[in-house]
Amino acid sequence: MQRATVLWSGVKGPVEEAVEASNLEWTYLQPSPEYMSNALVWTESIRSEGIVREPFGDSLDAMIHEADIGSVAATALTSVGHAGKIYSLSGPEVLTISEKVRMISAALGRDIQFVELSEEQAREHMRKKGAQDDVIEFVLGWKANPPESAYTVVPTVQQITGRPPRTFAQWVSEHVQHFRTT
């Protein structure tokens, strides 16, 4: 039997309905909405100014390494026992933006400053980068009041793959070259 693994936001739409109506075995993956690779949006400001500007510096999340999502998907596709399952995925730790910036700073061996933006400053910053108003409001609403699932650590990556999820410090060490000035 063929298998399908679908990344799923928690709301079933036409794709999920079609998969479930097919003869395919399916598995849904619900990763934390914050991927570690999202930190790459700070690359330019870290390189040029040594600064990260974001709103809600104390907002919590259990960001996930994108390779952990891939590992769970590969396991679900290549082994039995995952059909009809919905897996919530998270990283191994809950961090604030300030803590993430400190980890990048430590990896670089230089001070990276965190500047907390007001909501209005964040809106303007996102507009300058080309974001639409509805996207801006969604992102700011999410960051201001994230759902509990965004900052809850779950053991699924280890349970499915047999190894612990990667930490943000590991992700930074793998990608530190993106933040270097030379």
Backbone as a printed PyTorch tensor [residue, N CA C, xyz], in Angstrom:
tensor([[[  0.8360,  -1.1760,   0.0000],
         [  0.0000,   0.0000,   0.0000],
         [  0.8770,   1.2350,   0.0000]],

        [[  0.4860,   2.2390,  -0.7570],
         [  1.2080,   3.5010,  -0.7920],
         [  0.8840,   4.3170,   0.4460]],

        [[  1.8180,   5.2050,   0.8180],
         [  1.6510,   6.0190,   2.0100],
         [  1.7980,   7.4870,   1.6660]],

        [[  1.1090,   8.2970,   2.4290],
         [  1.2380,   9.7480,   2.2910],
         [  1.5110,  10.3250,   3.6720]],

        [[  2.4650,  11.2500,   3.7380],
         [  2.7180,  11.9910,   4.9610],
         [  2.4760,  13.4490,   4.6380]],

        [[  1.6080,  14.0950,   5.3880],
         [  1.1860,  15.4570,   5.0920],
         [  1.5030,  16.3430,   6.2780]],

        [[  2.1350,  17.4950,   6.0160],
         [  2.2800,  18.5070,   7.0600],
         [  0.9210,  19.1430,   7.2460]],

        [[  0.5080,  19.2820,   8.4630],
         [ -0.8740,  19.6640,   8.7370],
         [ -0.9250,  20.7310,   9.7990]],

        [[ -1.7100,  21.7610,   9.5850],
         [ -1.8090,  22.8770,  10.5190],
         [ -2.8280,  22.6460,  11.6170]],

        [[ -3.5380,  21.5510,  11.5720],
         [ -4.5650,  21.2920,  12.5770],
         [ -5.9620,  21.5330,  12.0520]],

        [[ -6.0730,  22.1590,  10.9050],
         [ -7.3730,  22.4010,  10.2820],
         [ -7.4050,  21.6010,   8.9860]],

        [[ -8.3840,  20.7270,   8.8750],
         [ -8.4770,  19.9040,   7.6670],
         [ -9.0700,  20.7180,   6.5310]],

        [[ -8.3850,  20.6430,   5.4040],
         [ -8.8310,  21.3200,   4.1950],
         [ -8.9900,  20.3160,   3.0820]],

        [[ -9.0720,  20.7840,   1.8480],
         [ -9.3000,  19.8950,   0.7080],
         [ -8.2070,  18.8390,   0.5210]],

        [[ -6.9580,  19.1690,   0.8110],
         [ -5.8760,  18.1990,   0.6340],
         [ -6.0460,  17.0500,   1.6270]],

        [[ -6.2670,  17.3900,   2.8990],
         [ -6.4290,  16.3570,   3.9130],
         [ -7.6700,  15.5070,   3.6360]],

        [[ -8.7550,  16.1430,   3.2260],
         [ -9.9750,  15.4010,   2.9070],
         [ -9.7450,  14.4420,   1.7420]],

        [[ -8.9940,  14.8980,   0.7220],
         [ -8.6980,  14.0370,  -0.4260],
         [ -7.8120,  12.8650,  -0.0270]],

        [[ -6.8190,  13.1250,   0.8070],
         [ -5.9330,  12.0490,   1.2680],
         [ -6.7330,  11.0200,   2.0510]],

        [[ -7.5660,  11.4840,   2.9670],
         [ -8.3500,  10.5590,   3.7850],
         [ -9.3680,   9.7780,   2.9530]],

        [[ -9.8680,  10.3710,   1.8740],
         [-10.8460,   9.6940,   1.0190],
         [-10.1850,   8.7100,   0.0510]],

        [[ -8.8670,   8.7950,  -0.0830],
         [ -8.1510,   7.9160,  -1.0130],
         [ -7.9110,   6.5450,  -0.3780]],

        [[ -7.2650,   5.6860,  -1.1350],
         [ -6.8680,   4.3770,  -0.6190],
         [ -5.4840,   4.4130,   0.0300]],

        [[ -4.9190,   5.6030,   0.1580],
         [ -3.5920,   5.7360,   0.7530],
         [ -3.6550,   5.6390,   2.2670]],

        [[ -2.6150,   5.0600,   2.8510],
         [ -2.4270,   5.2020,   4.2860],
         [ -1.8640,   6.6130,   4.4750]],

        [[ -2.2440,   7.2680,   5.5340],
         [ -1.7780,   8.6310,   5.7530],
         [ -1.3070,   8.8260,   7.1830]],

        [[ -0.4150,   9.7990,   7.3190],
         [  0.0820,  10.2480,   8.6110],
         [  0.1870,  11.7620,   8.5270]],

        [[ -0.3260,  12.4610,   9.5160],
         [ -0.2100,  13.9200,   9.5560],
         [  0.8890,  14.3170,  10.5230]],

        [[  1.7180,  15.2660,  10.1050],
         [  2.7360,  15.8400,  10.9730],
         [  2.3280,  17.2720,  11.2930]],

        [[  2.2950,  17.5940,  12.5710],
         [  1.9650,  18.9400,  13.0310],
         [  3.1900,  19.5350,  13.7210]],

        [[  4.1410,  20.0830,  12.9550],
         [  5.3200,  20.6680,  13.5940],
         [  4.9870,  21.9930,  14.2650]],

        [[  5.7960,  22.3230,  15.2510],
         [  5.7080,  23.6450,  15.8590],
         [  5.7200,  24.6690,  14.7260]],

        [[  4.9300,  25.7170,  14.8340],
         [  4.9000,  26.6930,  13.7390],
         [  6.1980,  27.4820,  13.5900]],

        [[  7.0370,  27.4290,  14.5810],
         [  8.3030,  28.1550,  14.5170],
         [  9.4160,  27.1750,  14.1820]],

        [[  9.9570,  27.2970,  12.9770],
         [ 11.0740,  26.4680,  12.5600],
         [ 12.3710,  27.1960,  12.9170]],

        [[ 13.3940,  26.4510,  13.2730],
         [ 14.6760,  27.0660,  13.6040],
         [ 15.2180,  27.8820,  12.4320]],

        [[ 14.9640,  27.4300,  11.2290],
         [ 15.4470,  28.1500,  10.0450],
         [ 14.8400,  29.5410,   9.9080]],

        [[ 13.7530,  29.8300,  10.6300],
         [ 13.1910,  31.1770,  10.5990],
         [ 14.1780,  32.2110,  11.1350]],

        [[ 15.1480,  31.7840,  11.9290],
         [ 16.1620,  32.7080,  12.4430],
         [ 17.0160,  33.2910,  11.3220]],

        [[ 16.9910,  32.6830,  10.1550],
         [ 17.7670,  33.2030,   9.0270],
         [ 17.2790,  34.5790,   8.5740]],

        [[ 16.0690,  34.9800,   8.9610],
         [ 15.6050,  36.3270,   8.6090],
         [ 16.4440,  37.3920,   9.3050]],

        [[ 17.1920,  37.0100,  10.3270],
         [ 18.0530,  37.9540,  11.0430],
         [ 19.4310,  38.0980,  10.4150]],

        [[ 19.7340,  37.3140,   9.4030],
         [ 21.0810,  37.2640,   8.8250],
         [ 21.6180,  38.6430,   8.4660]],

        [[ 20.8710,  39.3940,   7.6900],
         [ 21.3540,  40.6820,   7.1950],
         [ 21.6320,  41.6610,   8.3340]],

        [[ 20.6930,  41.7650,   9.2760],
         [ 20.8910,  42.7330,  10.3610],
         [ 22.0020,  42.3100,  11.3160]],

        [[ 22.1840,  41.0070,  11.5030],
         [ 23.2960,  40.5380,  12.3390],
         [ 24.6170,  40.8280,  11.6460]],

        [[ 24.6910,  40.5450,  10.3650],
         [ 25.9420,  40.7920,   9.6290],
         [ 26.2880,  42.2760,   9.5710]],

        [[ 25.3180,  43.0940,   9.2110],
         [ 25.6190,  44.5060,   8.9590],
         [ 25.6400,  45.3790,  10.2010]],

        [[ 24.8180,  45.0320,  11.2240],
         [ 24.7080,  45.9110,  12.3880],
         [ 24.9780,  45.2280,  13.7210]],

        [[ 24.9560,  43.8940,  13.7320],
         [ 25.0840,  43.1890,  14.9990],
         [ 23.8420,  43.3540,  15.8580]],

        [[ 22.6790,  43.4310,  15.1910],
         [ 21.4130,  43.6980,  15.8820],
         [ 20.3230,  42.7730,  15.3510]],

        [[ 19.4420,  42.3280,  16.2510],
         [ 18.1970,  41.6520,  15.8870],
         [ 17.0720,  42.5140,  16.4170]],

        [[ 16.1420,  42.8710,  15.5370],
         [ 14.9790,  43.6810,  15.9190],
         [ 13.7200,  42.8320,  15.7680]],

        [[ 13.0100,  42.6520,  16.8640],
         [ 11.7770,  41.8610,  16.8610],
         [ 10.8520,  42.3760,  17.9580]],

        [[  9.5530,  42.2090,  17.7850],
         [  8.6250,  42.4980,  18.8840],
         [  8.5260,  41.2900,  19.8240]],

        [[  7.9900,  41.5130,  20.9860],
         [  7.6680,  40.4270,  21.9200],
         [  8.8860,  39.5510,  22.2460]],

        [[  9.9190,  40.1690,  22.7510],
         [ 11.1710,  39.4700,  23.0440],
         [ 11.0400,  38.3430,  24.0410]],

        [[ 10.0140,  38.3970,  24.9060],
         [  9.8280,  37.3360,  25.9010],
         [  8.8360,  36.2740,  25.4560]],

        [[  8.3580,  36.3760,  24.2220],
         [  7.4310,  35.3760,  23.6920],
         [  8.1470,  34.0250,  23.6210]],

        [[  7.4550,  32.9850,  24.0430],
         [  8.0440,  31.6520,  24.1170],
         [  7.6830,  30.7990,  22.9030]],

        [[  8.6160,  29.9480,  22.4910],
         [  8.2760,  28.9270,  21.5050],
         [  9.2130,  27.7350,  21.6300]],

        [[  8.7160,  26.6050,  21.2000],
         [  9.4820,  25.3480,  21.1920],
         [  9.8420,  25.0300,  19.7500]],

        [[ 10.6140,  25.9170,  19.1380],
         [ 10.9420,  25.7960,  17.7170],
         [ 11.5770,  24.4480,  17.3950]],

        [[ 11.3550,  24.0410,  16.1530],
         [ 11.8060,  22.7130,  15.7170],
         [ 12.8180,  22.8380,  14.5760]],

        [[ 13.7880,  21.9600,  14.6050],
         [ 14.7870,  21.8700,  13.5420],
         [ 14.1040,  21.2080,  12.3470]],

        [[ 14.2540,  21.7920,  11.2010],
         [ 13.5980,  21.2660,  10.0010],
         [ 14.0410,  19.8440,   9.6710]],

        [[ 15.2620,  19.4850,  10.0200],
         [ 15.7210,  18.1130,   9.7790],
         [ 14.9730,  17.1060,  10.6610]],

        [[ 14.5160,  17.5400,  11.8380],
         [ 13.7340,  16.6390,  12.6870],
         [ 12.3710,  16.3470,  12.0600]],

        [[ 11.7930,  17.3360,  11.4080],
         [ 10.5340,  17.1030,  10.6950],
         [ 10.7760,  16.0690,   9.5900]],

        [[ 11.8590,  16.2580,   8.8490],
         [ 12.2050,  15.3140,   7.7860],
         [ 12.4660,  13.9120,   8.3030]],

        [[ 13.1160,  13.8110,   9.4540],
         [ 13.4010,  12.4950,  10.0420],
         [ 12.1220,  11.7740,  10.4400]],

        [[ 11.1920,  12.5020,  11.0320],
         [  9.9130,  11.8880,  11.4120],
         [  9.1540,  11.4730,  10.1550]],

        [[  9.1450,  12.3370,   9.1410],
         [  8.4480,  12.0040,   7.8930],
         [  9.0580,  10.7580,   7.2460]],

        [[ 10.3810,  10.6900,   7.2000],
         [ 11.0480,   9.5360,   6.5920],
         [ 10.7080,   8.2500,   7.3460]],

        [[ 10.7010,   8.3420,   8.6670],
         [ 10.3620,   7.1590,   9.4650],
         [  8.9220,   6.7380,   9.2160]],

        [[  8.0080,   7.7140,   9.1910],
         [  6.5970,   7.4020,   8.9630],
         [  6.3680,   6.7900,   7.5780]],

        [[  7.1490,   7.2140,   6.6020],
         [  6.9930,   6.6990,   5.2410],
         [  7.6370,   5.3330,   5.0320]],

        [[  8.6350,   5.0090,   5.8450],
         [  9.4050,   3.7870,   5.5760],
         [  9.2270,   2.6830,   6.6090]],

        [[  8.3880,   2.9040,   7.5870],
         [  8.1540,   1.8530,   8.5850],
         [  6.6580,   1.7340,   8.8680]],

        [[  6.2900,   0.6230,   9.4430],
         [  4.8750,   0.3690,   9.7000],
         [  4.4490,   0.9610,  11.0390]],

        [[  3.1400,   1.0960,  11.1950],
         [  2.5820,   1.5330,  12.4650],
         [  2.2460,   3.0050,  12.5570]],

        [[  2.3750,   3.7350,  11.4610],
         [  2.1290,   5.1750,  11.5140],
         [  0.8570,   5.5970,  10.7740]],

        [[  0.2140,   4.6640,  10.1120],
         [ -0.9750,   4.9780,   9.3240],
         [ -2.0900,   5.4970,  10.2270]],

        [[ -2.7180,   6.5730,   9.7770],
         [ -3.8470,   7.1450,  10.4990],
         [ -3.4650,   7.9140,  11.7490]],

        [[ -2.1860,   8.2020,  11.9500],
         [ -1.7160,   8.9070,  13.1380],
         [ -1.5180,  10.3950,  12.8440]],

        [[ -1.6830,  11.1840,  13.8770],
         [ -1.4090,  12.6180,  13.8270],
         [ -0.3150,  12.8790,  14.8580]],

        [[  0.8430,  13.3600,  14.3900],
         [  1.9780,  13.5860,  15.2720],
         [  2.2580,  15.0740,  15.4470]],

        [[  2.1650,  15.5400,  16.6800],
         [  2.6030,  16.8970,  17.0190],
         [  4.1060,  16.8430,  17.2290]],

        [[  4.8110,  17.8170,  16.6870],
         [  6.2680,  17.8380,  16.7580],
         [  6.7450,  19.1570,  17.3440]],

        [[  7.7740,  19.0980,  18.1650],
         [  8.3890,  20.3090,  18.7000],
         [  9.8740,  20.0810,  18.8580]],

        [[ 10.5580,  21.1660,  19.1370],
         [ 11.9560,  21.0650,  19.5240],
         [ 12.0370,  20.6420,  20.9850]],

        [[ 13.2630,  20.5100,  21.5160],
         [ 13.4430,  19.9960,  22.8680],
         [ 13.4140,  21.0420,  23.9740]],

        [[ 13.2540,  22.3120,  23.6010],
         [ 13.3720,  23.3760,  24.5960],
         [ 12.4640,  24.5460,  24.2320]],

        [[ 12.1100,  25.2970,  25.2420],
         [ 11.3140,  26.5050,  25.0620],
         [ 12.2510,  27.6920,  25.2230]],

        [[ 12.2760,  28.5700,  24.2210],
         [ 13.1870,  29.7070,  24.2310],
         [ 12.4600,  31.0060,  23.9100]],

        [[ 13.0210,  32.1010,  24.3960],
         [ 12.5730,  33.4380,  24.0060],
         [ 13.4570,  33.9140,  22.8610]],

        [[ 13.0560,  34.9940,  22.2330],
         [ 13.8870,  35.5770,  21.1750],
         [ 15.2190,  36.0220,  21.7630]],

        [[ 15.1770,  36.6300,  22.9310],
         [ 16.4150,  37.0860,  23.5860],
         [ 17.3860,  35.9360,  23.7930]],

        [[ 16.8860,  34.7880,  24.2140],
         [ 17.7510,  33.6240,  24.4230],
         [ 18.3390,  33.1270,  23.1040]],

        [[ 17.5470,  33.1520,  22.0500],
         [ 18.0550,  32.7220,  20.7400],
         [ 19.1690,  33.6470,  20.2590]],

        [[ 18.9640,  34.9470,  20.4520],
         [ 19.9850,  35.9230,  20.0500],
         [ 21.2690,  35.6880,  20.8420]],

        [[ 21.1600,  35.3990,  22.1300],
         [ 22.3550,  35.1180,  22.9460],
         [ 23.0930,  33.8810,  22.4260]],

        [[ 22.3610,  32.8800,  21.9810],
         [ 23.0070,  31.6700,  21.4490],
         [ 23.7480,  31.9670,  20.1500]],

        [[ 23.1560,  32.7740,  19.2960],
         [ 23.8330,  33.1620,  18.0550],
         [ 25.0710,  33.9850,  18.3870]],

        [[ 24.9410,  34.9050,  19.3210],
         [ 26.0590,  35.7360,  19.7540],
         [ 27.2110,  34.8750,  20.2740]],

        [[ 26.8940,  33.8880,  21.0930],
         [ 27.9260,  32.9900,  21.6430],
         [ 28.6200,  32.2190,  20.5290]],

        [[ 27.8590,  31.7370,  19.5680],
         [ 28.4420,  30.9690,  18.4640],
         [ 29.3520,  31.8320,  17.5940]],

        [[ 28.9870,  33.1050,  17.4520],
         [ 29.7860,  34.0250,  16.6520],
         [ 30.9890,  34.5590,  17.4140]],

        [[ 30.9150,  34.5130,  18.7310],
         [ 31.9850,  35.0760,  19.5450],
         [ 31.9970,  36.5920,  19.5240]],

        [[ 30.8320,  37.1830,  19.2810],
         [ 30.7090,  38.6440,  19.3320],
         [ 29.3180,  39.0040,  19.8150]],

        [[ 29.2040,  40.1950,  20.3610],
         [ 27.9550,  40.6230,  20.9560],
         [ 26.9370,  40.9780,  19.8730]],

        [[ 25.8000,  40.3390,  19.9320],
         [ 24.6700,  40.6780,  19.0650],
         [ 23.6190,  41.3030,  19.9710]],

        [[ 23.1850,  42.4770,  19.6310],
         [ 22.2210,  43.2060,  20.4510],
         [ 20.7950,  42.8440,  20.0360]],

        [[ 19.9210,  42.6970,  21.0120],
         [ 18.5010,  42.5000,  20.7370],
         [ 17.7720,  43.8030,  21.0270]],

        [[ 17.0340,  44.2960,  20.0470],
         [ 16.2330,  45.5080,  20.1900],
         [ 14.7720,  45.1070,  20.0510]],

        [[ 14.0270,  45.3050,  21.1180],
         [ 12.6130,  44.9350,  21.0870],
         [ 11.7940,  46.0510,  20.4380]],

        [[ 11.0870,  45.6970,  19.3790],
         [ 10.2470,  46.6490,  18.6570],
         [  8.8700,  46.7340,  19.2980]],

        [[  8.2730,  47.9010,  19.2090],
         [  6.8620,  48.0290,  19.5680],
         [  6.0470,  47.3750,  18.4550]],

        [[  4.7730,  47.1540,  18.7100],
         [  3.9360,  46.5600,  17.6560],
         [  3.9150,  47.4450,  16.4190]],

        [[  3.8130,  48.7610,  16.6070],
         [  3.7700,  49.6580,  15.4490],
         [  5.0940,  49.6390,  14.6900]],

        [[  6.2110,  49.6160,  15.4070],
         [  7.5160,  49.5150,  14.7460],
         [  7.6180,  48.1950,  13.9770]],

        [[  7.1070,  47.1260,  14.5640],
         [  7.1330,  45.8270,  13.8940],
         [  6.2800,  45.8530,  12.6310]],

        [[  5.1060,  46.4750,  12.6990],
         [  4.2610,  46.5950,  11.4990],
         [  5.0160,  47.3110,  10.3810]],

        [[  5.6270,  48.4320,  10.7300],
         [  6.3520,  49.2230,   9.7310],
         [  7.5250,  48.4280,   9.1620]],

        [[  8.2350,  47.7330,  10.0150],
         [  9.3760,  46.9120,   9.6010],
         [  8.9160,  45.8420,   8.6040]],

        [[  7.8030,  45.1830,   8.9040],
         [  7.2870,  44.1350,   8.0230],
         [  6.7530,  44.7240,   6.7120]],

        [[  6.1240,  45.8930,   6.7820],
         [  5.6470,  46.5530,   5.5500],
         [  6.8130,  46.8620,   4.6180]],

        [[  7.9090,  47.3710,   5.1940],
         [  9.0920,  47.6990,   4.3830],
         [  9.6530,  46.4570,   3.6910]],

        [[  9.4400,  45.3040,   4.2800],
         [  9.9150,  44.0520,   3.6820],
         [  8.8880,  43.4650,   2.7110]],

        [[  7.7440,  44.1560,   2.5270],
         [  6.7690,  43.7330,   1.5360],
         [  5.6240,  42.8790,   2.0390]],

        [[  5.4920,  42.7320,   3.3530],
         [  4.4010,  41.9060,   3.8880],
         [  3.0610,  42.6360,   3.7390]],

        [[  2.0240,  41.8710,   3.4270],
         [  0.6660,  42.4000,   3.3150],
         [  0.0950,  42.6390,   4.7140]],

        [[ -0.8440,  43.5670,   4.8260],
         [ -1.4120,  43.9170,   6.1320],
         [ -2.0490,  42.7210,   6.8410]],

        [[ -2.7470,  41.8500,   6.1050],
         [ -3.3730,  40.6960,   6.7650],
         [ -2.3270,  39.7370,   7.3210]],

        [[ -1.2180,  39.5900,   6.6130],
         [ -0.1250,  38.7420,   7.0880],
         [  0.5240,  39.3770,   8.3220]],

        [[  0.7310,  40.6710,   8.2690],
         [  1.3260,  41.3900,   9.3980],
         [  0.4720,  41.2090,  10.6440]],

        [[ -0.8220,  41.3840,  10.5200],
         [ -1.7090,  41.2480,  11.6840],
         [ -1.7320,  39.8190,  12.2140]],

        [[ -1.7070,  38.8490,  11.3130],
         [ -1.6730,  37.4530,  11.7430],
         [ -0.3950,  37.1670,  12.5270]],

        [[  0.7540,  37.5490,  11.9720],
         [  2.0440,  37.2780,  12.6140],
         [  2.1340,  37.9800,  13.9670]],

        [[  1.7530,  39.2400,  14.0170],
         [  1.8390,  39.9700,  15.2850],
         [  0.8600,  39.4230,  16.3160]],

        [[ -0.3250,  39.0330,  15.8800],
         [ -1.2810,  38.4230,  16.7950],
         [ -0.7570,  37.1190,  17.3560]],

        [[ -0.1170,  36.3350,  16.5010],
         [  0.4500,  35.0530,  16.9270],
         [  1.5650,  35.2890,  17.9430]],

        [[  2.4610,  36.2300,  17.6260],
         [  3.5930,  36.4810,  18.5200],
         [  3.1450,  37.0930,  19.8410]],

        [[  2.1100,  37.9080,  19.8090],
         [  1.6180,  38.5470,  21.0390],
         [  0.9530,  37.5390,  21.9530]],

        [[  0.2880,  36.5650,  21.3690],
         [ -0.4790,  35.6080,  22.1610],
         [ -0.4170,  34.2250,  21.5110]],

        [[  0.7600,  33.5880,  21.5500],
         [  0.8720,  32.2790,  20.8910],
         [  0.0320,  31.2270,  21.6070]],

        [[ -0.5110,  30.2780,  20.8390],
         [ -1.2440,  29.1850,  21.4970],
         [ -0.2840,  28.3350,  22.3180]],

        [[ -0.7970,  27.6830,  23.3090],
         [  0.0310,  26.8640,  24.1960],
         [  0.8320,  25.8220,  23.4210]],

        [[  0.2640,  25.3070,  22.3500],
         [  0.9660,  24.2920,  21.5620],
         [  2.2630,  24.8240,  20.9520]],

        [[  2.3820,  26.1340,  20.7700],
         [  3.5900,  26.7180,  20.1870],
         [  4.7680,  26.6840,  21.1570]],

        [[  4.4930,  26.6240,  22.4450],
         [  5.5790,  26.6120,  23.4300],
         [  5.5140,  25.3960,  24.3600]],

        [[  4.9390,  24.3260,  23.8490],
         [  4.8850,  23.0770,  24.6050],
         [  5.8260,  22.0620,  23.9710]],

        [[  6.7360,  21.5450,  24.7680],
         [  7.6580,  20.5160,  24.2870],
         [  6.9540,  19.1660,  24.3560]],

        [[  6.9770,  18.4550,  23.2360],
         [  6.3940,  17.1120,  23.1850],
         [  7.4910,  16.1100,  22.8150]],

        [[  7.3740,  14.8510,  23.2440],
         [  8.4350,  13.8530,  23.0320],
         [  8.3760,  13.1230,  21.6930]],

        [[  7.5610,  13.5720,  20.7660],
         [  7.2750,  12.8060,  19.5610],
         [  8.5050,  12.5180,  18.7090]],

        [[  9.3810,  13.5060,  18.5050],
         [ 10.5620,  13.2710,  17.6490],
         [ 11.3550,  12.0910,  18.1890]],

        [[ 11.6240,  12.0680,  19.4810],
         [ 12.3880,  10.9580,  20.0800],
         [ 11.6070,   9.6470,  19.9820]],

        [[ 10.3130,   9.6910,  20.2420],
         [  9.5040,   8.4700,  20.1920],
         [  9.5020,   7.8500,  18.7980]],

        [[  9.4390,   8.6670,  17.7690],
         [  9.3380,   8.1600,  16.3970],
         [ 10.7100,   7.8050,  15.8200]],

        [[ 11.7050,   8.6580,  16.0550],
         [ 13.0150,   8.4510,  15.4190],
         [ 14.0070,   7.6970,  16.2930]],

        [[ 13.7480,   7.6470,  17.6020],
         [ 14.6790,   6.9930,  18.5090],
         [ 15.8340,   7.8670,  18.9560]],

        [[ 15.8240,   9.1410,  18.5940],
         [ 16.8660,  10.0630,  19.0440],
         [ 16.2380,  11.3970,  19.4210]],

        [[ 16.8690,  12.1300,  20.3190],
         [ 16.2790,  13.3890,  20.7610],
         [ 16.2610,  14.4420,  19.6480]],

        [[ 15.3250,  15.3580,  19.7120],
         [ 15.3170,  16.4330,  18.7230],
         [ 16.5330,  17.3380,  18.8920]],

        [[ 16.9230,  17.9490,  17.8180],
         [ 18.0800,  18.8450,  17.8280],
         [ 17.7390,  20.1400,  18.5640]],

        [[ 18.7240,  20.6950,  19.2550],
         [ 18.5440,  21.9530,  19.9780],
         [ 18.8010,  23.1320,  19.0540]],

        [[ 18.3910,  24.3130,  19.5160],
         [ 18.6780,  25.5160,  18.7440],
         [ 20.1810,  25.7660,  18.6880]],

        [[ 20.8960,  25.4730,  19.7580],
         [ 22.3540,  25.6320,  19.7470],
         [ 22.9780,  24.7590,  18.6580]],

        [[ 22.4640,  23.5450,  18.4700],
         [ 22.9590,  22.6770,  17.3950],
         [ 22.6600,  23.3030,  16.0370]],

        [[ 21.4360,  23.8160,  15.8780],
         [ 21.0740,  24.4430,  14.6060],
         [ 22.0060,  25.6150,  14.3210]],

        [[ 22.2540,  26.4400,  15.3380],
         [ 23.1270,  27.5970,  15.1580],
         [ 24.5190,  27.1470,  14.7390]],

        [[ 25.0610,  26.1160,  15.3820],
         [ 26.4070,  25.6570,  15.0140],
         [ 26.4430,  25.1570,  13.5670]],

        [[ 25.3530,  24.5890,  13.0920],
         [ 25.2720,  24.1220,  11.7040],
         [ 25.1550,  25.2710,  10.7070]],

        [[ 24.6430,  26.4260,  11.1590],
         [ 24.3350,  27.5240,  10.2500],
         [ 25.0530,  28.8280,  10.6000]],

        [[ 26.0150,  28.7880,  11.4840],
         [ 26.6690,  30.0080,  11.9540],
         [ 27.3060,  30.7870,  10.8040]],

        [[ 27.7220,  30.1130,   9.7580],
         [ 28.3450,  30.7960,   8.6330],
         [ 27.4190,  31.8330,   7.9940]],

        [[ 26.1240,  31.6410,   8.0850],
         [ 25.1750,  32.6000,   7.5100],
         [ 25.2000,  33.9390,   8.2450]],

        [[ 25.6040,  33.9160,   9.5040],
         [ 25.5830,  35.1240,  10.3300],
         [ 26.9270,  35.8150,  10.3950]],

        [[ 27.9740,  35.2220,   9.8540],
         [ 29.3150,  35.8070,   9.9040],
         [ 29.4380,  36.9410,   8.8730]],

        [[ 30.2650,  37.9220,   9.2060],
         [ 30.4770,  39.0460,   8.2940],
         [ 31.4960,  38.7120,   7.2250]],

        [[ 32.3720,  37.7450,   7.4870],
         [ 33.3550,  37.3710,   6.4690],
         [ 33.3680,  35.8810,   6.2570]]])
